[in-house]
Every structure is written in C-alpha cells, then in structure tokens.
Amino acid sequence: MGGRGRVAGVYCLELAGQDDAFAVCEAESAATGVEAIGAGLATARAVSDRLGQLAFTRRASELVGTTDPSVESAAALLRSAVVEREEAADRSESVDRRGSVAVRAVDVRGTTGVDTQRAERVLGGILVDRGLTVDLDDPDHELRALFAGPPGSDGEETVETAAEDADGVCALGWLTHAVERSFGDRTPSDRPFFQPGSMDPILARALVNVAGAQPGTTLLDPMCGTGGLLLEGALVGARVVGVDAQAKMVRGTRRNFRDLVPDAPTAVCRGDARRLPLADDAVDAAVVDVPYGRQSKIEAESLDTLVSDALAEVRRVAPRAVVVGDRSWAVTAREAGWTIQAQFERRVHRSLVRYVLVLER
C-alpha cells in the first residue's frame, strides 16, 4: 500500500483457506488492486457486488489504516484516525460511525500471539472516550482489528506482499461485507447425479470465478462430467455450455440442472473435447477438470494426447481457461499455444494434490 498509517478508499479482505495466493487470484474477479499484506489478509482499492460470490474471501472492511501488529500500535492508529476526522469535520471519513459499535480483534491464524481480548478493551475504550456507544451483542457497526504475521508465517507458501517488512501487520477497518458461503455446505452427493471423487463446490466456485464467470459471460466445460463446475458457473450468473464424451454424464448433468437450477441458461451435449461443436471465440472462458490418472480408464499416453488436443481446441473457442488436474499440465498448455498467467498447487489430502493453471491466449 505504499506505507503504513491512515488510508482512504481501500478495503481489507479476510481470506479463507490456507492458500493465500490462490485466494488473492480469486478475489481479483470481484475487486481491483488486490495485494497480500499478511497471512490471511489482503487489500483492495475497490470491491464490487460480486464479492458475495467468492469462495475464499470471508469478509471485507473499509480500511482505516495499517500498522505494526501490537495493541499499542493499533491504539495509536485509531486515535490518530479519530483526531484526523474531528479536525477535518468530514462526515464521510471512515472512522465516523453513527449508532452503536463493537470491536472484534482477531489473531489471524494464530500468527502473532496478540491478546485479542485486551485489544478489544483498549480500542473499544478509545471509541467510548470519543462518545460512541458500544453494543457487543447487536452493534450497528463493527470495527475489526486484524493482527497477522507476514505472508507464509502460517507455514504456507509466501505470496507477494505490499507490507514493507517481515514483522506482520495490524489492519483496522469497518466491516462492510460478510460473505455468505452457504454453498460450501453442499456436497456432490447432495445432487441427484454424482460420481465418487467429484470436486467439492467451494473449489469449483473458486475456479469458475478465476475463469471470469459472471452475468453476461459464457463459460465452457469441455469435459463436464457430472456438471459440478457448470453448476457453480450458473449460480454466479454465467451462461454455461457443457460437453462430455459419455452419454451417461450428459444425462446426469442435465438432470442436476433440472433439479437444482432449472432456469439457468444451459446447453449440455455429448461430444469430443478435441473437436468441439462451437465456432471460433464462441465462449468467454473455459474450465477444464482433466481426468485423473488413477481414476481415469484412459491410458497415460492417450490421456496426454487427449489433453494436448483438447487444450488446443479450447484455445480456438475461448481466450481464457482454467485447468485443474492431478499433475501439472503446464508444458502441454504452452505447447498448445497458451500463456500461463498463474499456477497453484492445492493439497486435497495426503495422496492428492490438485494443480491449477490460469491460461490466457
């Protein structure tokens, strides 16, 4: 953010999961200027109403400022912000809140050891001294004090950060968005048609967001299987097109859509991912869940050829794609003419890692 202290027009995002780089990538589909500032935290210059569709962002707050991760520094920042607001007499300043308030302090992922109860008492006392009413049960406004270690301090891979040192950060902000992630309560087995090993809805939602699915766009899955990725694409408002080589999968996907999102604009057909029944540039983006080697009946050599031909064909019909598999298809994607914008490794369990590629034509 170019330094610590008071800021204006910036939001703090609280990230879910443990892979902050992937969460930041997804957040960019609903916010601008997203930068990691600490373990589980990022800032954004602006957020859209699509924030509520994200899988790996829990909350957004209008940022008061950032400082060192200590109660004393947080208190100094809040006092400074209150004084600046009073001196400016500017009712739009982010520290001005009418009605009752509460302070919620969080030691993000346990990375700082800060005494959060003490932080809430001290920061709440500053607000009371300035004439605000505290209501811990049902406040009109919530000030969040987020204490986080540097990126990677929770044992995960380090991501690029806007913080200026490795000591961590405290971000103060007024809560504006609490993301409802009820779709994460669903499981593939809740659908009328599913297969063992189907992708969980949270990851599927994140992948379609990264691909760019939203109202007014068309999203393709050329190996749609049971339709899990297409369902999430439809739920965020995209038109979806599915293709699968197996008639059973096509029938099952259609059944899932009839039962779960019957009004979604959907086209699902049997076909070959290597020869899609689509015109050039027919869709805005594609998501490709490559058959896994251990679960697929396709021989390894045939699978390599299938993926190579399919990625070349997807490039013909879409300018952007997200590919996920149980191994990296980076070399194959480059050979098919794609440019790799980002790549991630997401551990599902001890024996399965999902490799994600974000591709641009």
C-alpha positions as CSV (number, residue, x, y, z in Angstrom):
1,M,0.0,0.0,0.0
2,G,3.0,2.3,-0.1
3,G,3.4,2.7,3.6
4,R,1.5,2.3,6.9
5,G,-0.9,4.6,8.5
6,R,-4.2,6.1,7.5
7,V,-5.7,5.3,4.1
8,A,-8.7,6.3,2.1
9,G,-10.8,4.3,-0.3
10,V,-9.1,1.0,0.4
11,Y,-10.6,-2.3,1.7
12,C,-9.1,-5.1,3.8
13,L,-10.1,-8.6,2.7
14,E,-10.0,-11.5,5.1
15,L,-9.0,-14.6,3.2
16,A,-10.3,-18.1,3.7
17,G,-8.5,-21.4,3.4
18,Q,-4.7,-21.7,3.6
19,D,-3.6,-20.8,0.1
20,D,-3.4,-17.0,0.1
21,A,-2.0,-16.8,-3.4
22,F,-5.0,-18.7,-4.8
23,A,-7.4,-16.7,-2.7
24,V,-5.9,-13.4,-4.0
25,C,-6.3,-14.6,-7.5
26,E,-9.9,-15.4,-7.0
27,A,-10.5,-12.1,-5.2
28,E,-9.3,-10.3,-8.3
29,S,-12.5,-11.4,-10.0
30,A,-14.5,-9.2,-7.6
31,A,-12.1,-6.5,-6.6
32,T,-9.3,-4.3,-8.1
33,G,-5.7,-3.8,-7.0
34,V,-5.7,-6.8,-4.7
35,E,-2.4,-7.2,-2.7
36,A,-1.5,-9.6,0.1
37,I,-0.4,-7.7,3.3
38,G,-0.1,-10.5,5.8
39,A,-1.1,-14.1,6.5
40,G,-4.8,-14.4,5.5
41,L,-5.1,-10.7,4.7
42,A,-5.1,-8.6,1.5
43,T,-6.1,-5.1,0.5
44,A,-8.1,-3.9,-2.5
45,R,-8.7,-0.5,-4.0
46,A,-12.3,-1.2,-4.7
47,V,-14.8,-4.1,-4.4
48,S,-17.8,-5.0,-6.4
49,D,-21.1,-6.6,-5.5
50,R,-19.6,-9.9,-6.8
51,L,-17.7,-10.1,-3.5
52,G,-20.5,-12.2,-2.1
53,Q,-19.9,-14.9,-4.8
54,L,-16.3,-15.6,-3.7
55,A,-15.3,-18.9,-2.2
56,F,-12.1,-17.9,-0.4
57,T,-12.9,-14.4,0.9
58,R,-14.7,-14.2,4.2
59,R,-15.1,-10.5,4.9
60,A,-14.3,-7.1,3.6
61,S,-13.8,-3.9,5.7
62,E,-13.4,-0.3,4.8
63,L,-9.8,0.2,5.9
64,V,-8.9,2.8,8.5
65,G,-5.2,2.0,8.2
66,T,-2.4,-0.5,8.9
67,T,0.3,-0.5,11.5
68,D,2.6,-2.9,13.4
69,P,0.9,-6.0,14.9
70,S,0.6,-4.8,18.5
71,V,-2.2,-3.5,20.7
72,E,-0.2,-0.2,21.3
73,S,0.3,0.5,17.6
74,A,-3.4,-0.3,16.8
75,A,-4.5,2.1,19.6
76,A,-2.2,4.8,18.3
77,L,-3.6,4.3,14.7
78,L,-7.2,4.5,15.9
79,R,-6.6,7.7,18.0
80,S,-4.9,9.3,15.0
81,A,-7.7,8.4,12.8
82,V,-10.3,9.8,15.2
83,V,-8.4,13.1,15.6
84,E,-8.0,13.5,11.9
85,R,-11.7,13.0,11.4
86,E,-12.6,15.5,14.1
87,E,-10.1,18.1,12.8
88,A,-11.4,17.7,9.2
89,A,-15.1,17.6,10.3
90,D,-15.6,15.4,7.3
91,R,-18.6,13.2,7.8
92,S,-17.5,10.8,5.0
93,E,-14.3,9.7,6.9
94,S,-14.3,6.0,7.6
95,V,-13.9,6.4,11.3
96,D,-17.2,8.3,11.6
97,R,-20.0,5.9,12.5
98,R,-23.4,6.8,13.8
99,G,-25.1,4.4,16.1
100,S,-23.6,1.6,18.3
101,V,-20.2,-0.1,17.6
102,A,-18.3,-3.1,18.6
103,V,-14.7,-4.0,18.3
104,R,-13.7,-7.5,17.1
105,A,-10.0,-8.4,17.3
106,V,-8.6,-11.4,15.5
107,D,-5.2,-13.0,15.7
108,V,-5.3,-14.3,12.1
109,R,-4.4,-18.0,12.1
110,G,-2.7,-17.6,15.4
111,T,0.3,-15.9,13.7
112,T,1.0,-13.1,16.1
113,G,0.1,-14.2,19.7
114,V,-1.6,-10.8,20.3
115,D,-4.0,-10.7,23.3
116,T,-7.2,-10.1,21.3
117,Q,-9.4,-9.5,24.4
118,R,-7.0,-6.7,25.5
119,A,-7.1,-5.3,22.1
120,E,-10.9,-5.2,22.1
121,R,-10.9,-3.4,25.5
122,V,-8.3,-0.8,24.6
123,L,-9.8,0.0,21.1
124,G,-13.3,0.0,22.5
125,G,-12.2,2.4,25.2
126,I,-10.9,4.8,22.6
127,L,-14.3,4.8,20.8
128,V,-16.2,5.2,24.1
129,D,-14.0,8.2,25.0
130,R,-15.0,9.8,21.7
131,G,-18.7,9.5,22.5
132,L,-19.6,6.3,20.7
133,T,-21.9,3.7,22.2
134,V,-20.6,0.1,22.5
135,D,-23.0,-2.8,21.9
136,L,-21.3,-6.2,21.8
137,D,-24.5,-8.1,21.0
138,D,-26.1,-6.3,18.1
139,P,-23.9,-3.3,17.0
140,D,-24.8,-1.1,14.1
141,H,-21.1,-1.1,13.1
142,E,-18.2,-3.4,13.7
143,L,-14.5,-2.3,13.9
144,R,-12.3,-5.2,13.0
145,A,-8.7,-5.3,14.4
146,L,-6.9,-7.9,12.4
147,F,-3.4,-8.9,13.6
148,A,-1.5,-11.1,11.1
149,G,2.0,-12.4,10.7
150,P,3.8,-11.9,7.4
151,P,2.7,-14.0,4.4
152,G,3.9,-17.5,4.8
153,S,4.2,-17.3,8.6
154,D,1.4,-19.9,9.0
155,G,3.6,-22.5,7.1
156,E,2.1,-21.9,3.7
157,E,3.9,-20.6,0.6
158,T,4.8,-16.9,0.7
159,V,2.9,-14.7,-1.7
160,E,3.9,-11.2,-3.0
161,T,3.1,-8.6,-0.3
162,A,2.6,-4.9,0.0
163,A,3.9,-4.9,3.5
164,E,7.3,-3.2,4.0
165,D,8.9,-5.6,6.4
166,A,8.5,-9.1,7.7
167,D,7.1,-8.3,11.2
168,G,3.5,-8.7,10.2
169,V,0.7,-6.2,10.2
170,C,-2.4,-4.9,12.1
171,A,-5.2,-3.8,9.8
172,L,-8.1,-1.7,11.3
173,G,-11.3,-1.5,9.3
174,W,-15.1,-1.1,9.5
175,L,-16.9,-4.2,8.4
176,T,-18.8,-3.7,5.1
177,H,-19.2,-7.2,3.7
178,A,-19.7,-10.6,5.5
179,V,-19.6,-13.1,2.7
180,E,-22.2,-15.8,2.9
181,R,-20.6,-19.1,1.9
182,S,-23.6,-21.4,2.3
183,F,-22.7,-23.1,-1.0
184,G,-19.8,-24.6,0.9
185,D,-22.3,-26.7,3.0
186,R,-23.3,-28.6,-0.2
187,T,-21.6,-31.7,-1.2
188,P,-21.5,-33.5,-4.6
189,S,-23.6,-36.4,-3.1
190,D,-26.4,-33.9,-2.5
191,R,-27.0,-33.8,-6.2
192,P,-29.4,-36.2,-8.0
193,F,-26.4,-37.5,-10.1
194,F,-22.9,-37.7,-8.8
195,Q,-19.7,-39.8,-9.1
196,P,-17.1,-40.6,-6.5
197,G,-14.2,-38.1,-6.5
198,S,-16.4,-35.2,-7.7
199,M,-14.9,-31.8,-6.9
200,D,-16.3,-30.0,-3.9
201,P,-18.4,-26.9,-4.5
202,I,-16.0,-24.5,-2.8
203,L,-13.1,-25.2,-5.1
204,A,-15.4,-25.4,-8.1
205,R,-16.8,-22.0,-7.2
206,A,-13.3,-20.5,-6.9
207,L,-12.2,-22.0,-10.3
208,V,-15.2,-20.5,-12.2
209,N,-14.6,-17.2,-10.5
210,V,-10.9,-17.2,-11.5
211,A,-12.1,-18.1,-15.1
212,G,-14.2,-15.0,-15.1
213,A,-17.8,-16.4,-14.9
214,Q,-20.3,-13.8,-14.1
215,P,-23.6,-12.4,-15.6
216,G,-23.2,-11.7,-19.3
217,T,-20.4,-14.2,-19.9
218,T,-20.5,-17.7,-21.4
219,L,-18.5,-20.5,-19.6
220,L,-17.5,-23.8,-21.2
221,D,-16.5,-27.1,-19.6
222,P,-15.4,-29.4,-22.4
223,M,-15.1,-32.4,-20.1
224,C,-18.0,-31.6,-17.8
225,G,-18.6,-35.0,-16.1
226,T,-21.3,-34.6,-13.5
227,G,-21.5,-30.8,-14.1
228,G,-20.2,-29.5,-10.8
229,L,-18.2,-26.7,-12.4
230,L,-21.0,-25.7,-14.7
231,L,-23.4,-25.6,-11.7
232,E,-21.2,-23.1,-9.9
233,G,-20.8,-21.1,-13.1
234,A,-24.6,-20.9,-13.5
235,L,-25.1,-20.0,-9.8
236,V,-22.8,-16.9,-10.3
237,G,-24.9,-15.9,-13.3
238,A,-23.0,-17.1,-16.3
239,R,-24.4,-18.9,-19.3
240,V,-22.9,-22.4,-19.3
241,V,-22.0,-24.9,-22.1
242,G,-21.0,-28.4,-21.2
243,V,-19.6,-31.2,-23.4
244,D,-18.7,-34.7,-22.4
245,A,-17.8,-37.9,-24.3
246,Q,-20.1,-40.1,-22.2
247,A,-23.8,-40.0,-22.7
248,K,-24.3,-41.0,-19.0
249,M,-22.5,-37.8,-17.9
250,V,-24.6,-35.7,-20.3
251,R,-27.8,-37.1,-19.0
252,G,-26.7,-36.8,-15.4
253,T,-25.6,-33.2,-15.8
254,R,-28.9,-32.3,-17.4
255,R,-30.7,-33.9,-14.5
256,N,-28.7,-32.0,-12.0
257,F,-29.6,-28.7,-13.7
258,R,-33.3,-29.6,-13.9
259,D,-33.4,-30.3,-10.2
260,L,-31.0,-27.6,-8.9
261,V,-31.0,-24.6,-11.3
262,P,-33.8,-25.2,-13.8
263,D,-33.9,-21.7,-15.1
264,A,-30.2,-21.3,-15.8
265,P,-29.3,-20.7,-19.4
266,T,-27.6,-24.1,-20.1
267,A,-26.5,-26.2,-23.1
268,V,-25.1,-29.6,-22.5
269,C,-24.3,-32.1,-25.2
270,R,-22.3,-35.3,-26.0
271,G,-19.2,-34.5,-27.9
272,D,-15.4,-34.7,-28.2
273,A,-13.3,-32.1,-26.3
274,R,-10.8,-32.3,-29.2
275,R,-13.4,-31.3,-31.8
276,L,-15.9,-29.0,-30.0
277,P,-19.2,-28.2,-31.8
278,L,-18.5,-24.5,-31.3
279,A,-17.5,-21.6,-33.5
280,D,-14.2,-19.7,-33.0
281,D,-14.4,-17.4,-30.0
282,A,-17.8,-18.8,-29.1
283,V,-17.3,-18.5,-25.3
284,D,-15.7,-16.1,-22.9
285,A,-13.8,-18.7,-20.8
286,A,-13.4,-22.4,-20.1
287,V,-12.8,-24.6,-17.1
288,V,-11.2,-28.0,-17.7
289,D,-11.1,-30.6,-15.0
290,V,-8.7,-33.2,-16.6
291,P,-9.5,-36.9,-15.8
292,Y,-7.2,-38.0,-13.0
293,G,-4.7,-40.7,-13.9
294,R,-5.6,-43.1,-11.1
295,Q,-9.3,-42.8,-11.7
296,S,-9.4,-42.5,-15.4
297,K,-9.7,-45.5,-17.7
298,I,-7.7,-43.7,-20.3
299,E,-4.1,-44.9,-20.8
300,A,-1.4,-42.4,-19.9
301,E,-0.2,-41.9,-23.4
302,S,-3.8,-41.5,-24.7
303,L,-4.5,-39.0,-21.9
304,D,-1.5,-36.9,-22.8
305,T,-2.8,-36.8,-26.4
306,L,-6.3,-36.0,-25.3
307,V,-5.3,-33.1,-23.1
308,S,-2.9,-31.7,-25.7
309,D,-5.6,-31.7,-28.4
310,A,-8.3,-30.5,-26.1
311,L,-6.3,-27.5,-24.8
312,A,-5.5,-26.5,-28.4
313,E,-9.3,-26.8,-29.3
314,V,-10.3,-24.8,-26.2
315,R,-7.9,-22.1,-27.2
316,R,-9.8,-21.8,-30.5
317,V,-13.1,-21.1,-28.8
318,A,-12.0,-19.3,-25.6
319,P,-9.5,-16.6,-24.8
320,R,-9.1,-17.7,-21.2
321,A,-9.1,-21.0,-19.4
322,V,-8.5,-22.6,-16.0
323,V,-7.2,-26.1,-16.0
324,V,-7.1,-28.4,-13.0
325,G,-5.6,-31.9,-12.7
326,D,-3.7,-34.3,-10.5
327,R,-0.5,-33.2,-12.2
328,S,0.7,-30.0,-13.8
329,W,-0.2,-29.6,-17.5
330,A,2.0,-26.5,-17.9
331,V,4.2,-27.9,-20.6
332,T,1.2,-29.2,-22.5
333,A,-0.6,-25.9,-22.2
334,R,2.4,-23.9,-23.6
335,E,2.8,-26.3,-26.5
336,A,-0.9,-25.7,-27.3
337,G,-0.2,-22.0,-27.5
338,W,-1.4,-20.8,-24.2
339,T,0.4,-18.3,-21.9
340,I,0.4,-19.2,-18.2
341,Q,-0.8,-16.3,-16.1
342,A,-0.7,-18.2,-12.8
343,Q,-0.3,-21.7,-11.4
344,F,-1.1,-23.2,-8.0
345,E,-0.8,-26.4,-6.1
346,R,-3.7,-27.3,-3.8
347,R,-3.4,-30.2,-1.5
348,V,-6.7,-32.1,-1.1
349,H,-5.4,-34.8,1.2
350,R,-2.2,-36.9,1.6
351,S,-2.4,-38.7,-1.7
352,L,-4.0,-36.0,-3.9
353,V,-2.7,-32.6,-5.0
354,R,-4.6,-30.5,-7.5
355,Y,-2.6,-28.4,-9.9
356,V,-4.3,-25.3,-11.2
357,L,-3.3,-23.3,-14.3
358,V,-4.7,-20.0,-15.3
359,L,-4.2,-19.6,-19.0
360,E,-4.6,-16.7,-21.5
361,R,-4.5,-16.9,-25.2
